[in-house]
Amino acid sequence: MFKKILVPLDGSKLAENALSPAEELAKQTNAEVVLFHAISRVTIYTDVEQPAGICTVCDADEKQKTVVERYLSKLAEQLNSKGVRASWVTSTGERVPSQIIEYAKENDISLIVMSTCGMSGHSPGVLGSVTEKVIKGGAETAILIMCPKGVGKLCRV
């Protein structure tokens, strides 16, 4: 049925709500869970007098990548200890939803399991912007995990 289940995570506890359902599905179908984190490029505003101009796009530094990799590795180890095949991957780009969709298409992902809200918090009855764009952008098969009511913003990794 499912071979690979992609779980996009942004480091927030809200996004991690998708882990338990993904784990259960993986156990039932013997699928691999792939934990995914999109590292966004950041726009840095510099002095207008700088040769680069007012706006420069920067990639995340190695320390930031290390923090994300340690986070994903820990979650993958927890799943593996429960008998679920789990791996993790990061991607760097400018638009998180596009990174999720492209990875899913290029890597034969059978299912995307994701929370309807993440680091930006929860608005009742509203999908988070990343979730909405993933669904509208071509995610063929996805399960959305609704955020608990009354949850606001939570800190990310």
Secondary structure by P-SEA (a helix, b strand, c coil): cccbbbbbbccccccccaaaaaaaaaaaccbbbbbbbbbbbbbbbcccccccccbbbbcccaaaaaaaaaaaaaaaaaaaaacccccccccccccaaaaaaaaaaaccccbbbbbcccccccccccccaaaaaaaaacccbbbbbbccccccccccc
